[in-house]
Amino acid sequence: MAETINRIIVIGTSAGGVEALTRLVSDLPEDMSAAVFIVLHIPANSSGVLPKLLGRTARMPVSHPLDGDPIQAGHIYVAPPDHHLLLRSGTIHVSSGPKENSHRPAIDPLFRTAARNYGARVIGVILTGNLDDGSAGLLMIKRHGGLAVVQSPTDAQFPSMPASAIDSVDVDYVQPLSQIGPLLQSLANAPAPVPSDVSPDTELDRTREDDRIAFDSEADSDAHAAARDYEVGRPSVYACPDCHGVLWEIQEGDVLRYRCRVGHAYTVENLLSAQEHSLEDALWAALRSLEETSSLAWRMELRAAERGHAHGRKYFRERAIAADARALVIRQAIERKLIAEPGAPNDDIPYAEK
């Protein structure tokens, strides 16, 4: 195992990530003078088999870290299920803070904390995945002098994440997966970069980002959050899909994202996706309510008929027919939505547990 940590390598991926990571870690040498950190979107109830899967091909040890573990070179650390993986100066922090982009673990908290604590020594890597996860974190790495490496979208099983990173960030390297491992090895073996002076704008970004990192890892009181509202961003007209609080709008270069008071965060594409899920949930709830109304009204219509109450029978029959008509409209709307997205992958289940 290498004794000196020359580089901090942070890797983010989602759909298609297991296959990509399995290939990538097999290309990394055991004496690498870097520590490697991986976030893959996984279900909260996962049994945590990813280190075992990657360990079959990796030449470095692979594990879920514990909170407070020291960072060691020549080691691959994988975010545990339902926990963010964050970096401090010399140590690892495992957090159950608010979800970002509907995920915990999420990519951006790892990238941000790596940039904050290790600056120009950080190499951020974005691999296959859906939507635009990781772009905001990769931008923060670049602003602190680090390097950005992105899998070529034409080479990725799911190209959306790499394409978004390329659109949003001044990426240093765009490579097929087969070339990323050797590239990381070469970069890790090069002399450690000398930290550059932080510009006033970047220093302001760092101050604001420190506040957001606190949301990721520490229990902030509502009063403390309110006191820092002016530093987080400007209030938007949108509500948080998780807690329904006001979302604050944060503009970072070409990346626009949103964060609520308690710390839930979204990029634009993920906010749109979350709102669509909320709409579908609302439609199902409305459909259930209408079908229950219909069922009760038809039952009352039958009861009125048995008792010879013509007026009551007519009243309940009209209520039942109206409820059935509304339910049919909603059911058709849901079906049209599902038909329009027949092949949409489930980003919450990126691999089959073995």
PANU-718438 format. One record per residue: residue number from 1; x, y, z of N, C-alpha, C in turn; residue in one letter. Coordinates in steps of 0.05 Angstrom, whole numbers, always signed. Layout:
   n   n.xx   n.yy   n.zz  ca.xx  ca.yy  ca.zz   c.xx   c.yy   c.zz res
 NUM      X      Y      Z      X      Y      Z      X      Y      Z   A
...
//
This chain:
   n   n.xx   n.yy   n.zz  ca.xx  ca.yy  ca.zz   c.xx   c.yy   c.zz res
   1    +17    -24     +0     +0     +0     +0    +17    +25     +0   M
   2    +10    +44    -17    +25    +69    -18    +23    +84     +9   A
   3    +46    +97    +17    +46   +111    +42    +36   +140    +40   E
   4    +39   +152    +16    +32   +179    +12     +7   +182     -5   T
   5    -11   +198     +4    -35   +204    -12    -29   +227    -30   I
   6    -24   +221    -55    -18   +242    -75    -44   +255    -85   N
   7    -64   +238    -89    -89   +248   -101   -113   +236    -86   R
   8   -135   +250    -87   -161   +241    -78   -178   +238   -103   I
   9   -187   +213   -109   -203   +207   -132   -231   +202   -123   I
  10   -250   +217   -133   -278   +213   -126   -294   +206   -151   V
  11   -310   +185   -150   -324   +174   -173   -353   +173   -167   I
  12   -369   +183   -186   -398   +183   -184   -411   +169   -207   G
  13   -430   +152   -202   -444   +137   -224   -471   +128   -214   T
  14   -488   +120   -233   -515   +112   -226   -522    +88   -243   S
  15   -543    +90   -260   -552    +68   -276   -529    +58   -294   A
  16   -525    +31   -294   -503    +19   -309   -476    +21   -294   G
  17   -477    +31   -269   -452    +36   -255   -437    +12   -246   G
  18   -451    -10   -239   -437    -34   -229   -417    -45   -250   V
  19   -427    -47   -275   -410    -58   -296   -387    -39   -301   E
  20   -392    -13   -301   -371     +7   -306   -350     +7   -284   A
  21   -359     +6   -259   -341     +6   -237   -324    -20   -236   L
  22   -337    -42   -242   -322    -68   -242   -299    -67   -261   T
  23   -304    -55   -285   -282    -52   -305   -261    -32   -295   R
  24   -271    -10   -285   -252    +12   -277   -233     +3   -255   L
  25   -244     -8   -234   -226    -15   -211   -206    -37   -218   V
  26   -212    -53   -238   -193    -74   -246   -169    -62   -260   S
  27   -171    -37   -269   -149    -24   -283   -132     -7   -264   D
  28   -139     -6   -238   -124    +10   -219   -104     -7   -204   L
  29    -79     +2   -202    -58    -15   -190    -60    -15   -159   P
  30    -49    -36   -147    -51    -38   -118    -34    -18   -103   E
  31    -13     -8   -116     +5    +11   -103     -1    +40   -111   D
  32    -25    +45   -118    -33    +72   -127    -30    +92   -104   M
  33    -18   +115   -110    -14   +135    -89    -38   +154    -87   S
  34    -61   +142    -86    -86   +157    -84   -106   +141    -68   A
  35   -125   +155    -56   -148   +142    -44   -172   +146    -62   A
  36   -188   +125    -65   -210   +126    -85   -236   +124    -69   V
  37   -255   +141    -76   -281   +142    -63   -303   +140    -84   F
  38   -323   +122    -79   -343   +116    -99   -371   +121    -87   I
  39   -388   +134   -102   -416   +136    -96   -431   +124   -120   V
  40   -447   +104   -114   -466    +92   -133   -493    +94   -121   L
  41   -513   +104   -136   -540   +105   -126   -551    +77   -121   H
  42   -557    +71    -96   -567    +45    -89   -591    +48    -71   I
  43   -608    +28    -69   -632    +29    -52   -624    +31    -22   P
  44   -640    +45     -7   -634    +48    +22   -633    +21    +36   A
  45   -649     +2    +27   -651    -24    +40   -631    -44    +28   N
  46   -612    -35    +12   -592    -54     +1   -576    -67    +23   S
  47   -568    -91    +18   -551   -105    +38   -522    -97    +36   S
  48   -515    -80    +17   -487    -70    +16   -468    -89     +4   G
  49   -474   -100    -19   -456   -120    -31   -436   -108    -51   V
  50   -438    -82    -56   -420    -71    -76   -390    -75    -70   L
  51   -381    -71    -46   -352    -76    -41   -344   -105    -48   P
  52   -362   -124    -42   -356   -151    -49   -355   -155    -79   K
  53   -374   -143    -93   -374   -146   -123   -349   -133   -135   L
  54   -342   -109   -126   -318    -96   -137   -292   -110   -128   L
  55   -293   -122   -104   -269   -136    -95   -261   -160   -111   G
  56   -279   -170   -128   -273   -193   -145   -253   -186   -167   R
  57   -253   -160   -175   -235   -152   -196   -214   -131   -187   T
  58   -219   -118   -165   -200    -96   -156   -175   -108   -145   A
  59   -153    -94   -149   -127   -102   -137   -122    -87   -111   R
  60   -138    -67   -105   -137    -53    -79   -159    -63    -61   M
  61   -156    -61    -35   -178    -68    -17   -201    -50    -21   P
  62   -226    -61    -19   -250    -46    -23   -268    -50     +2   V
  63   -279    -28    +12   -296    -31    +36   -315     -7    +39   S
  64   -336    -12    +56   -352    +10    +66   -337    +22    +89   H
  65   -331    +48    +90   -317    +60   +113   -336    +64   +136   P
  66   -325    +67   +159   -339    +75   +183   -334   +104   +188   L
  67   -353   +117   +202   -350   +145   +207   -325   +150   +224   D
  68   -308   +169   +215   -283   +175   +229   -259   +160   +220   G
  69   -262   +141   +202   -239   +125   +192   -219   +144   +179   D
  70   -193   +139   +183   -172   +155   +169   -171   +148   +140   P
  71   -164   +167   +123   -162   +163    +95   -135   +150    +89   I
  72   -135   +128    +74   -110   +114    +68   -107   +112    +37   Q
  73    -83   +116    +28    -77   +112     +0    -79    +82     -7   A
  74    -83    +76    -33    -85    +48    -41   -110    +34    -31   G
  75   -131    +49    -26   -156    +37    -15   -179    +49    -30   H
  76   -200    +32    -35   -224    +41    -48   -246    +41    -27   I
  77   -259    +64    -24   -280    +67     -4   -307    +71    -19   Y
  78   -327    +55    -11   -353    +55    -24   -374    +66     -5   V
  79   -390    +85    -14   -411    +96     +3   -430    +74    +12   A
  80   -436    +72    +38   -455    +52    +48   -483    +58    +40   P
  81   -501    +38    +39   -529    +44    +33   -541    +64    +53   P
  82   -557    +82    +42   -572   +102    +58   -555   +121    +74   D
  83   -530   +125    +65   -512   +144    +78   -495   +159    +58   H
  84   -492   +185    +63   -474   +201    +46   -445   +194    +54   H
  85   -427   +195    +35   -399   +192    +40   -386   +219    +36   L
  86   -375   +231    +58   -364   +257    +59   -335   +256    +68   L
  87   -319   +276    +59   -291   +276    +66   -285   +300    +84   L
  88   -269   +295   +104   -258   +316   +121   -227   +316   +117   R
  89   -214   +333   +131   -185   +334   +129   -172   +310   +143   S
  90   -165   +290   +127   -152   +265   +137   -171   +244   +145   G
  91   -197   +249   +147   -216   +229   +156   -241   +228   +138   T
  92   -257   +206   +142   -281   +202   +127   -305   +206   +146   I
  93   -325   +219   +135   -350   +223   +150   -373   +209   +136   H
  94   -387   +192   +150   -410   +177   +140   -435   +190   +152   V
  95   -452   +201   +135   -474   +218   +144   -501   +207   +135   S
  96   -521   +211   +152   -549   +205   +144   -564   +231   +140   S
  97   -550   +251   +130   -563   +277   +125   -584   +276   +103   G
  98   -596   +299    +96   -618   +300    +77   -609   +289    +50   P
  99   -628   +278    +35   -623   +267     +9   -617   +290    -11   K
 100   -601   +284    -31   -596   +302    -53   -604   +288    -79   E
 101   -620   +302    -95   -630   +290   -120   -644   +264   -114   N
 102   -658   +263    -92   -674   +240    -83   -657   +216    -76   S
 103   -631   +220    -72   -613   +197    -66   -597   +202    -40   H
 104   -592   +181    -26   -573   +179     -4   -562   +151     -4   R
 105   -537   +146    -13   -517   +166    -18   -521   +182    -44   P
 106   -510   +206    -45   -512   +223    -69   -483   +231    -77   A
 107   -480   +237   -102   -454   +243   -113   -444   +270   -105   I
 108   -461   +291   -106   -451   +318   -102   -440   +323    -74   D
 109   -451   +313    -52   -439   +317    -26   -410   +307    -24   P
 110   -404   +283    -36   -377   +273    -36   -359   +292    -52   L
 111   -367   +300    -75   -351   +317    -92   -346   +344    -78   F
 112   -366   +356    -66   -363   +382    -54   -344   +381    -30   R
 113   -347   +361    -13   -330   +360    +11   -301   +353     +3   T
 114   -297   +337    -18   -270   +332    -28   -258   +357    -38   A
 115   -273   +373    -53   -262   +398    -64   -255   +417    -41   A
 116   -272   +419    -21   -268   +438     +1   -242   +431    +17   R
 117   -238   +405    +21   -216   +397    +39   -190   +390    +24   N
 118   -191   +384     -2   -167   +375    -16   -161   +391    -41   Y
 119   -179   +409    -49   -173   +428    -70   -162   +416    -95   G
 120   -138   +425   -103   -126   +418   -129   -117   +388   -130   A
 121   -117   +375   -107   -109   +346   -107   -132   +328   -115   R
 122   -156   +338   -119   -179   +322   -125   -182   +317   -155   V
 123   -189   +292   -162   -197   +285   -189   -225   +274   -187   I
 124   -244   +288   -200   -272   +280   -201   -278   +264   -226   G
 125   -292   +242   -223   -298   +225   -246   -328   +220   -247   V
 126   -340   +225   -270   -368   +219   -275   -371   +196   -295   I
 127   -385   +175   -288   -389   +153   -305   -419   +151   -313   L
 128   -427   +130   -325   -454   +125   -335   -475   +131   -315   T
 129   -498   +142   -324   -520   +147   -306   -541   +165   -319   G
 130   -564   +167   -306   -587   +183   -316   -587   +211   -304   N
 131   -601   +229   -317   -605   +256   -309   -579   +271   -307   L
 132   -576   +289   -287   -552   +307   -287   -538   +305   -260   D
 133   -540   +283   -246   -526   +280   -220   -496   +284   -224   D
 134   -483   +297   -205   -454   +299   -205   -444   +324   -218   G
 135   -459   +337   -235   -449   +360   -250   -442   +383   -231   S
 136   -460   +389   -211   -455   +411   -192   -430   +405   -176   A
 137   -427   +380   -167   -403   +373   -151   -378   +375   -168   G
 138   -379   +366   -193   -356   +367   -210   -347   +396   -215   L
 139   -367   +414   -218   -361   +442   -221   -347   +453   -196   L
 140   -354   +445   -173   -341   +454   -148   -312   +444   -148   M
 141   -307   +419   -157   -280   +409   -158   -263   +427   -177   I
 142   -274   +433   -200   -259   +450   -218   -253   +478   -206   K
 143   -273   +489   -192   -269   +516   -181   -248   +516   -159   R
 144   -242   +493   -147   -222   +491   -127   -195   +481   -138   H
 145   -193   +480   -165   -168   +473   -177   -164   +444   -184   G
 146   -184   +427   -179   -182   +399   -185   -186   +393   -215   G
 147   -185   +367   -221   -189   +358   -249   -216   +343   -252   L
 148   -227   +346   -276   -252   +333   -283   -248   +313   -305   A
 149   -256   +288   -299   -255   +266   -319   -283   +255   -323   V
 150   -291   +252   -348   -318   +243   -354   -317   +220   -375   V
 151   -333   +200   -370   -335   +178   -390   -348   +189   -415   Q
 152   -338   +182   -438   -350   +191   -463   -379   +182   -465   S
 153   -397   +201   -470   -426   +193   -471   -431   +171   -491   P
 154   -417   +170   -513   -421   +149   -533   -412   +122   -523   T
 155   -396   +122   -502   -385    +97   -491   -401    +88   -466   D
 156   -418   +106   -456   -433   +101   -431   -459    +86   -437   A
 157   -466    +67   -419   -491    +52   -423   -515    +71   -420   Q
 158   -513    +91   -402   -533   +112   -398   -518   +138   -400   F
 159   -520   +153   -422   -503   +176   -427   -511   +202   -415   P
 160   -534   +204   -401   -544   +230   -392   -525   +243   -372   S
 161   -516   +229   -352   -498   +241   -332   -472   +251   -344   M
 162   -458   +235   -360   -434   +246   -373   -440   +269   -391   P
 163   -461   +268   -407   -467   +290   -425   -473   +316   -410   A
 164   -488   +314   -388   -494   +337   -372   -468   +349   -360   S
 165   -450   +332   -351   -425   +342   -339   -409   +357   -361   A
 166   -408   +347   -385   -393   +360   -406   -406   +387   -414   I
 167   -432   +388   -413   -446   +413   -419   -443   +434   -398   D
 168   -439   +426   -373   -440   +444   -350   -412   +452   -340   S
 169   -392   +436   -345   -366   +439   -333   -344   +439   -354   V
 170   -323   +454   -350   -300   +454   -367   -284   +429   -361   D
 171   -292   +407   -373   -280   +381   -367   -252   +378   -379   V
 172   -234   +366   -363   -206   +363   -372   -202   +339   -391   D
 173   -216   +317   -385   -213   +292   -400   -240   +279   -405   Y
 174   -245   +273   -431   -269   +257   -438   -258   +232   -451   V
 175   -262   +209   -438   -249   +184   -446   -268   +161   -446   Q
 176   -264   +141   -463   -279   +116   -460   -271   +102   -434   P
 177   -288    +86   -424   -283    +73   -398   -256    +58   -398   L
 178   -249    +46   -420   -224    +30   -421   -199    +47   -417   S
 179   -202    +74   -421   -178    +91   -418   -178   +106   -392   Q
 180   -200   +106   -377   -201   +121   -353   -183   +110   -331   I
 181   -182    +84   -328   -164    +72   -308   -135    +79   -312   G
 182   -124    +74   -335    -96    +83   -340    -91   +113   -337   P
 183   -111   +129   -345   -109   +158   -341   -107   +165   -312   L
 184   -124   +153   -295   -123   +159   -266    -97   +150   -254   L
 185    -86   +128   -263    -61   +118   -253    -39   +138   -260   Q
 186    -39   +148   -285    -19   +168   -293    -21   +194   -277   S
 187    -46   +203   -273    -50   +228   -258    -42   +225   -229   L
 188    -48   +202   -218    -41   +197   -189    -11   +196   -185   A
 189     +4   +186   -205    +33   +183   -202    +48   +209   -208   N
 190    +34   +229   -220    +47   +255   -226    +51   +270   -200   A
 191    +70   +289   -200    +74   +305   -175    +48   +318   -166   P
 192    +44   +319   -140    +20   +331   -129    +19   +361   -136   A
 193     -4   +371   -145     -6   +399   -153     -2   +417   -130   P
 194     +9   +441   -135    +12   +461   -115    -14   +476   -113   V
 195    -25   +479    -89    -51   +493    -87    -48   +522    -97   P
 196    -68   +530   -113    -68   +557   -125    -82   +576   -106   S
 197    -77   +601   -110    -92   +621    -95   -121   +620   -102   D
 198   -138   +623    -82   -167   +623    -86   -176   +651    -92   V
 199   -190   +653   -114   -201   +679   -122   -223   +688   -103   S
 200   -228   +715   -102   -250   +724    -84   -276   +710    -90   P
 201   -283   +706   -116   -308   +694   -123   -309   +665   -113   D
 202   -286   +651   -116   -286   +623   -107   -287   +622    -77   T
 203   -274   +641    -63   -274   +641    -34   -303   +645    -24   E
 204   -318   +662    -38   -346   +666    -31   -362   +640    -35   L
 205   -356   +627    -58   -369   +601    -63   -363   +582    -41   D
 206   -338   +582    -32   -330   +563    -12   -345   +568    +14   R
 207   -348   +594    +21   -363   +601    +46   -391   +591    +44   T
 208   -404   +596    +21   -432   +587    +18   -433   +557    +18   R
 209   -414   +544     +5   -414   +515     +4   -410   +502    +31   E
 210   -394   +515    +48   -390   +505    +75   -417   +503    +89   D
 211   -434   +524    +85   -460   +523    +98   -476   +500    +87   D
 212   -475   +495    +61   -491   +473    +50   -480   +446    +59   R
 213   -454   +444    +61   -442   +419    +71   -452   +413    +99   I
 214   -456   +434   +115   -466   +430   +142   -493   +417   +142   A
 215   -509   +424   +122   -535   +411   +119   -532   +381   +114   F
 216   -511   +375    +99   -507   +347    +91   -500   +329   +115   D
 217   -486   +341   +135   -474   +323   +155   -481   +329   +184   S
 218   -493   +352   +189   -498   +359   +217   -527   +368   +220   E
 219   -537   +364   +244   -565   +371   +250   -566   +401   +255   A
 220   -574   +417   +235   -577   +445   +239   -605   +452   +248   D
 221   -607   +470   +267   -633   +478   +276   -646   +496   +255   S
 222   -672   +498   +256   -687   +514   +237   -678   +543   +240   D
 223   -673   +552   +264   -664   +580   +268   -638   +585   +255   A
 224   -619   +567   +258   -593   +570   +245   -595   +571   +215   H
 225   -612   +554   +204   -616   +553   +175   -628   +580   +166   A
 226   -648   +590   +181   -660   +615   +174   -641   +638   +174   A
 227   -622   +637   +193   -602   +658   +196   -583   +659   +172   A
 228   -581   +636   +158   -562   +635   +136   -577   +635   +109   R
 229   -602   +641   +109   -618   +640    +84   -605   +658    +62   D
 230   -595   +682    +70   -585   +700    +50   -559   +690    +38   Y
 231   -546   +671    +51   -521   +659    +40   -526   +635    +23   E
 232   -549   +622    +26   -555   +598    +11   -563   +604    -17   V
 233   -579   +624    -22   -588   +631    -48   -612   +649    -47   G
 234   -628   +649    -68   -652   +665    -68   -677   +647    -67   R
 235   -698   +655    -53   -721   +637    -52   -734   +635    -79   P
 236   -743   +611    -86   -757   +606   -111   -787   +603   -106   S
 237   -801   +598   -127   -831   +594   -124   -837   +564   -123   V
 238   -817   +547   -120   -822   +518   -120   -820   +507    -92   Y
 239   -834   +485    -88   -834   +471    -62   -817   +446    -64   A
 240   -805   +439    -41   -788   +415    -40   -805   +390    -42   C
 241   -800   +372    -61   -816   +348    -63   -814   +330    -39   P
 242   -793   +333    -23   -789   +315     +1   -804   +326    +25   D
 243   -801   +352    +31   -813   +362    +56   -832   +385    +51   C
 244   -835   +393    +26   -854   +414    +17   -847   +442    +28   H
 245   -823   +445    +37   -814   +472    +44   -805   +488    +19   G
 246   -799   +514    +23   -791   +531     +1   -763   +522     -8   V
 247   -759   +520    -35   -733   +514    -46   -719   +540    -52   L
 248   -693   +541    -45   -675   +564    -51   -660   +558    -76   W
 249   -659   +578    -94   -646   +575   -120   -616   +583   -118   E
 250   -599   +564   -127   -570   +569   -125   -559   +567   -154   I
 251   -546   +589   -163   -534   +590   -189   -504   +587   -186   Q
 252   -492   +566   -197   -464   +562   -196   -454   +558   -225   E
 253   -442   +578   -236   -433   +576   -264   -457   +571   -282   G
 254   -456   +550   -298   -478   +542   -315   -497   +523   -301   D
 255   -491   +516   -276   -508   +496   -262   -527   +511   -243   V
 256   -553   +505   -247   -574   +516   -230   -585   +493   -213   L
 257   -586   +497   -187   -597   +476   -169   -613   +489   -147   R
 258   -626   +472   -132   -645   +481   -111   -640   +466    -85   Y
 259   -644   +481    -63   -640   +468    -36   -661   +480    -17   R
 260   -673   +463     -1   -692   +473    +19   -679   +479    +45   C
 261   -694   +489    +63   -684   +497    +89   -670   +474   +104   R
 262   -682   +451   +103   -671   +429   +119   -648   +414   +104   V
 263   -644   +420    +78   -621   +409    +65   -626   +391    +41   G
 264   -651   +384    +35   -656   +369    +10   -647   +386    -14   H
 265   -635   +373    -33   -624   +389    -56   -630   +375    -82   A
 266   -633   +391   -103   -641   +381   -130   -627   +398   -151   Y
 267   -617   +384   -172   -611   +398   -197   -637   +400   -212   T
 268   -636   +415   -235   -660   +420   -249   -673   +395   -259   V
 269   -657   +377   -272   -669   +353   -283   -680   +335   -261   E
 270   -667   +334   -239   -677   +317   -217   -701   +329   -204   N
 271   -703   +356   -203   -727   +369   -192   -751   +363   -210   L
 272   -747   +365   -236   -768   +358   -255   -778   +329   -251   L
 273   -758   +311   -248   -765   +283   -245   -780   +278   -219   S
 274   -772   +292   -197   -785   +289   -171   -813   +300   -173   A
 275   -817   +322   -187   -844   +334   -189   -862   +315   -205   Q
 276   -851   +302   -226   -867   +283   -241   -876   +260   -224   E
 277   -858   +250   -207   -865   +228   -189   -887   +238   -169   H
 278   -884   +262   -159   -904   +273   -141   -931   +275   -155   S
 279   -931   +283   -180   -956   +285   -195   -968   +257   -199   L
 280   -952   +238   -205   -963   +211   -208   -975   +200   -182   E
 281   -961   +205   -160   -971   +197   -134   -998   +210   -128   D
 282  -1000   +236   -135  -1025   +250   -131  -1048   +239   -148   A
 283  -1041   +232   -173  -1061   +220   -191  -1071   +193   -180   L
 284  -1053   +177   -170  -1061   +151   -159  -1079   +155   -135   W
 285  -1072   +175   -118  -1088   +181    -94  -1116   +190   -102   A
 286  -1117   +207   -123  -1143   +217   -133  -1160   +194   -144   A
 287  -1146   +176   -159  -1160   +153   -171  -1172   +135   -149   L
 288  -1156   +130   -128  -1165   +114   -106  -1190   +126    -93   R
 289  -1189   +152    -88  -1211   +166    -75  -1236   +165    -92   S
 290  -1234   +169   -118  -1257   +168   -136  -1269   +140   -137   L
 291  -1251   +119   -138  -1262    +92   -139  -1275    +84   -113   E
 292  -1265    +94    -91  -1279    +89    -66  -1306   +103    -65   E
 293  -1306   +127    -75  -1331   +142    -77  -1352   +127    -94   T
 294  -1342   +118   -117  -1359   +102   -135  -1370    +77   -122   S
 295  -1352    +63   -108  -1361    +38    -95  -1382    +43    -74   S
 296  -1378    +64    -58  -1397    +71    -37  -1424    +80    -49   L
 297  -1422    +96    -70  -1447   +106    -83  -1463    +84    -95   A
 298  -1450    +65   -109  -1464    +42   -121  -1477    +25    -99   W
 299  -1463    +22    -77  -1474     +6    -55  -1499    +20    -44   R
 300  -1498    +47    -41  -1521    +61    -31  -1544    +61    -51   M
 301  -1537    +61    -77  -1558    +59    -98  -1572    +33    -95   E
 302  -1558    +11    -91  -1571    -15    -88  -1588    -16    -63   L
 303  -1578     -4    -41  -1592     -4    -16  -1619    +11    -19   R
 304  -1617    +34    -34  -1642    +50    -38  -1662    +35    -56   A
 305  -1652    +20    -76  -1669     +4    -93  -1684    -17    -77   A
 306  -1669    -30    -59  -1681    -51    -43  -1703    -40    -25   E
 307  -1701    -15    -17  -1721     -3     +1  -1742    +12    -14   R
 308  -1740    +13    -41  -1760    +27    -57  -1758    +57    -56   G
 309  -1735    +68    -50  -1731    +96    -49  -1721   +106    -77   H
 310  -1740   +114    -94  -1733   +121   -121  -1715   +146   -122   A
 311  -1721   +166   -105  -1705   +190   -106  -1676   +185    -97   H
 312  -1674   +170    -75  -1647   +163    -65  -1632   +147    -85   G
 313  -1646   +128    -98  -1632   +111   -118  -1621   +128   -141   R
 314  -1637   +148   -150  -1629   +165   -172  -1605   +182   -164   K
 315  -1606   +193   -139  -1584   +210   -129  -1558   +194   -128   Y
 316  -1558   +171   -116  -1533   +156   -113  -1523   +145   -139   F
 317  -1541   +138   -157  -1533   +129   -184  -1518   +151   -199   R
 318  -1528   +175   -198  -1515   +198   -211  -1488   +203   -199   E
 319  -1486   +201   -172  -1459   +204   -159  -1440   +183   -168   R
 320  -1449   +158   -170  -1431   +136   -177  -1422   +139   -206   A
 321  -1440   +146   -224  -1433   +150   -252  -1412   +172   -256   I
 322  -1417   +194   -241  -1398   +217   -243  -1371   +209   -233   A
 323  -1370   +195   -210  -1344   +186   -200  -1330   +167   -219   A
 324  -1344   +149   -231  -1333   +130   -250  -1321   +145   -274   D
 325  -1335   +166   -284  -1326   +181   -307  -1300   +196   -300   A
 326  -1298   +208   -276  -1274   +222   -268  -1251   +202   -264   R
 327  -1257   +180   -252  -1236   +159   -248  -1225   +149   -275   A
 328  -1242   +146   -295  -1233   +137   -321  -1214   +157   -333   L
 329  -1220   +183   -331  -1202   +204   -342  -1175   +202   -329   V
 330  -1174   +199   -302  -1148   +198   -288  -1133   +173   -295   I
 331  -1147   +150   -296  -1134   +125   -303  -1122   +126   -331   R
 332  -1136   +138   -350  -1125   +141   -377  -1101   +159   -377   Q
 333  -1101   +180   -361  -1078   +199   -360  -1054   +184   -349   A
 334  -1058   +168   -328  -1035   +153   -317  -1025   +133   -337   I
 335  -1043   +119   -351  -1034    +99   -370  -1019   +112   -393   E
 336  -1028   +136   -402  -1014   +150   -424   -985   +157   -414   R
 337   -983   +166   -389   -957   +173   -379   -938   +149   -378   K
 338   -949   +126   -369   -932   +102   -367   -925    +92   -395   L
 339   -943    +94   -414   -937    +85   -441   -916   +103   -454   I
 340   -916   +128   -447   -897   +147   -459   -869   +142   -448   A
 341   -866   +128   -426   -840   +122   -415   -836    +92   -411   E
 342   -839    +76   -432   -839    +47   -429   -812    +36   -421   P
 343   -790    +49   -430   -764    +37   -425   -748    +53   -404   G
 344   -761    +70   -389   -746    +86   -370   -734    +68   -348   A
 345   -708    +68   -345   -695    +51   -325   -701    +60   -297   P
 346   -701    +42   -278   -705    +49   -250   -678    +56   -238   N
 347   -673    +81   -234   -647    +90   -225   -642    +83   -196   D
 348   -663    +75   -182   -660    +68   -154   -649    +40   -150   D
 349   -650    +23   -171   -641     -4   -169   -621    -10   -190   I
 350   -596     +0   -186   -576     -2   -207   -563    -29   -210   P
 351   -567    -47   -191   -555    -73   -194   -571    -93   -179   Y
 352   -569   -118   -188   -582   -140   -174   -563   -150   -152   A
 353   -574   -151   -128   -557   -160   -105   -553   -190   -108   E
 354   -528   -198   -103   -520   -226   -106   -508   -237    -80   K
//
